Amino acid sequence: MKFTKMHGLGNDYVYVNCFEETIENPEELARFISDRHFGVGSDGLILIHPSKVADFEMIMYNADGSRGEMCGNGIRCVAKYVYDYKLTEKTEISVETLGGIKYLELNVKDEKVESVKVNMGSPELAADKIPVKSQNQKVMNEPIDVEGITYHMTCVSMGNPHAVIFVNDIKDLDLEKIGPKFENHERFPNRINTEFVRVIDKETVEMRVWERGSGETLACGTGACATVVACILNGYTNDEVTVHLLGGDLQIQWDKKENLIYMTGPATIVFDGEIQI
Ligand SMILES: N[C@H](CCC[C@H](N)C(=O)O)C(=O)O
């Protein structure tokens, strides 16, 4: 099977062009190929398919083989793949995902995609749609107990579920210990992606993320969008924010008039490969 290793700010996936390849058991392939010792090594697997309702379809699997509804860093890499490998000449494309059809603007330099602006759609705040168990319609700075400590979370879906936790310091977090406790907490029927965020000023935040099905990653596009929505709802930032992630920066904007979230960031091809499956 031919594949391409790509990343968005270090959030790395193995990409397969399913116009050319047929994948029998993608969950099993995701688990094998993501393994950083016995496989290629990645945060998961992303399949690029034809679509009946958009230019392309993105199907994304986490490293544990579970399917994610949407992947922000991944969809920017899909855009780079289809343009740089000449599956399209368009610099505005649509991509079908489980989280709905997304519209992308490709910023091209010397015939290669350098960065991508993604219309990530509208954030979902209704607790039962995220889903998260709560007495309230929306989960805004609600307490949640993990390992004997009470955190306060704001929950947002960007197609996939997120719990945003504001902290004073993101460096001294023991994510390996508390990440899985949040991910598998009984309040999240479909598990959860958890962002730990320090607000720096009205235009700048920094965050780390423990991803459902993949653990700590260097960046998370949908997580950065959920983070900015939570910041704005809590009055911590303006509507345009630079999000510092371990792997680099994303620009996130909530167009309140249209109720649309825009994410702008890079996409990188690391190498092409072939693997016996
Ligand atoms: N890394 C992805 C998010 C993956 C989310 C996945 N872990 C899930 O199960 O929702 C991003 O850049 O948006």
The ligand as an SDF file (V2000), in Angstrom:
LIG
                    3D

 13 12  0  0  0  0  0  0  0  0999 V2000
   -6.1230   16.0570   15.7630 N   0  0  0  0  0  0  0  0  0  0  0  0
   -7.4250   16.4040   15.2130 C   0  0  0  0  0  0  0  0  0  0  0  0
   -8.5480   16.0750   16.1250 C   0  0  0  0  0  0  0  0  0  0  0  0
   -8.6900   14.6340   16.2450 C   0  0  0  0  0  0  0  0  0  0  0  0
   -9.8450   14.3780   17.1370 C   0  0  0  0  0  0  0  0  0  0  0  0
   -9.9230   12.9190   17.4730 C   0  0  0  0  0  0  0  0  0  0  0  0
   -8.9490   12.5960   18.5060 N   0  0  0  0  0  0  0  0  0  0  0  0
  -11.3070   12.5830   17.9560 C   0  0  0  0  0  0  0  0  0  0  0  0
  -11.5230   11.4340   18.3040 O   0  0  0  0  0  0  0  0  0  0  0  0
  -12.1680   13.4830   17.9430 O   0  0  0  0  0  0  0  0  0  0  0  0
   -7.5190   17.8570   14.8430 C   0  0  0  0  0  0  0  0  0  0  0  0
   -6.5060   18.4220   14.4450 O   0  0  0  0  0  0  0  0  0  0  0  0
   -8.6400   18.4160   14.9120 O   0  0  0  0  0  0  0  0  0  0  0  0
  1  2  1  0
  2  3  1  0
  2 11  1  0
  3  4  1  0
  4  5  1  0
  5  6  1  0
  6  7  1  0
  6  8  1  0
  8  9  2  0
  8 10  1  0
 11 12  2  0
 11 13  1  0
M  END
$$$$
